[in-house]
Amino acid sequence: MKNNVPGAAVSIRCQFTFADGRCCRMPRHADHSSLCLFHAREELQLREAQRLGAEISASLNGDFLTATDINHVLGKLFTALAQNRVSSRNAATLAYIGQLLLQSLPNVKKEFEFNYDFDSWNQKLAEATPLSDPPSAPAPALLSSATPAEDS
Ligand SMILES: [Zn+2]
């Protein structure tokens, strides 16, 4: 359904199409050009997940060969979980992988000797990729809606 205003190309309905070809029947969200609140949130969560994943996994040295690297990444994971930006299930999985990385460090250090001094460590921390601010949340009253209606 389109607006009846001449020249207006913006639909009043969500433009999301399901896998079976049906269209979402929810009204378009006022702050989005083509999607309802539910699908706009899904789109935002997908973009946020990709960006947040890259931010969390960025270690100090670009790898996970020092306890500082792993500690730094786990610290960002802690913050993201506290901000409710990652699911507790994903956070638990990532924390477990971090634990495995930490447990394997002594063996890595037996194979490759490397050290860095306190000043270079401090500089690495200062240059480290921080977590971005969480995205602004939609109004709580709008979040109570369940799944959107579908055309059949
Ligand atoms: Zn929709």
Residues whose N, C-alpha, C, O or C-beta is under 5 A from the ligand:
A	BS01	ZN	C14 F16 C24 M26 C36 H39 P148
